[in-house]
Amino acid sequence: MILIADRQKAVRLPSAKIRRLAKAVLDGEGAGDRSVSLAFVDNERIRDVNRRFLKHDFATDVISFLLEDEIDRVFGELVISTEYAAGEAKRRGIPVEEEVLRYVAHGLLHLLGYDDVTPARKRAMWRRQEAYLRRLRGR
């Protein structure tokens, strides 16, 4: 199950695409039986979450929380700033929807054990997330 909470006003969420992408990532990584919660927020809210849980006092793109609730099969939650995505999309000259979807794939891969702490791992994770995005676009 893919649960979506929309707590922002910056971007009209492509909910159907978000669900398809999340399902593709979960299925592709062997976690298709798990549920995930996706909270879309603004920079102020993600900064608060970042400060409270990670002790970082700044807005960011996506924060992943691994929950591992075996009873309900919920394994994690993503908090995604659409305001941050809008700024990045403008800077990079891409559609904001693409950037939001990128954060969904990236955050899910973090929940599934991928990390980007070294250049090699970052490249591997980036390749994986971009492959899921290409599949969503039908390429």
N, C-alpha and C positions, 0 to 999 in steps of 0.2 A: 504494500500500500504506500502511495506517495501522498503525504499530507502537505498542503500548501497554505501558509498563512501570509496574507498580503497586508503589511503594516506600513506601507509607503505610498507616496503619491507621485514620485518622479517618473515612473515608467509604467506603461500598460503591459502587464505581464502576459507573455504568450503561454498560458497555462497548459494547453494541450501539448505544445512542443516540450515544455519543461517535463511533463509527465512521461512523454515518449522517450526523451533523452535519459531521464533518471532510470526508467525501466530498462533501457538498452544497456546502460552502464552496469546496473545491478545484475541483469541477466548475463551480460558478457563477462563479468568478473565472478560468476558462480554464486551470487548472493540474491538471486531473484525471488527467494522466499522471504526476504527481509523487508521491513518497512522503514521509511525514512521521513523525517519532518523537515520541511524547507520553510524558513521564515525570511521573508523579504522585507527589509527595513531601510531606513535612511541613514545617513552618516552619523547623526547624533546618537541613534540607537545602537549602531554597531560599535561606535566608540565607547559607549557605556558598557556594552558586553565585553569588549576587548579589555577595558580597564578593570572591570570587576573580576573576570575569570583568568585573564592572561597577564594582568598588570602592565599593559601597554596603553599609553594614553594618546591614541590616535585612531582615526577611522581606517578601515581596511576593506578589502574586497569580500572575503568570505572567511568565516570561522567555522570549523568542524568540531562537533562534540560527539565522541564515541560513547554510546550509552550501553549497548549490549544487554537489553532487556529480553531474556530468553523466553519469558512467558508470552509476551505480546509480539515477539519477533521484531521489535523496533531496535535497530542497531545504531541509530545516530540522528543527529540534527545538524542542519546547516543554517547559519545566519548569513544572509547575503545582502550587501548594500547595493541597491539599484542606483542610488545617487552616485556612489563611487564608480559603478559600471558606466553611468552616463558620462562622467568626466573622462574616464579612460577611453571610452569609445570615441568621444570627440577628439581627444588627443591623438588617437591612432587612426582616425578617419574611417571608422567602421560603424555599422549599425549597432545601436545600444542592445538590441535583442541578442545579437551575436555575443556580445560581451557578457550579458547576463547568463546565457546558456553556457558559456565557457566557465563561469564561476560555479555553476551547478555541477558540471563534469569534474572540474578540479576538486571541489569540495568532497564529492562522492569518492573520488579516487583516494583522497586523504583518509576518509573513513575506512576504506578497504585496504589500508596498509601502505599506500604509496607515500613517499615523501620527496621533498625537493631541497634537501639540506646540502647536497653536493651538486656541482655542475652536471655530473653524469646522471644522477638520479632526477634532477630537474629536467634534463633533456628527455629521459625515458618517460617521465610523467607527462610532459608536454606532448610528446608524440602520441601517447595513449589518449589523452583528452581530445586532441585534435582529430584523431581517428574516429572517435565517437561523434564529434561534431560533423565531420564529413559524411558519416553514415546517415545522420539525421537529415542532412541536406540532400541525400540521395546520390552522393558522389563517392 
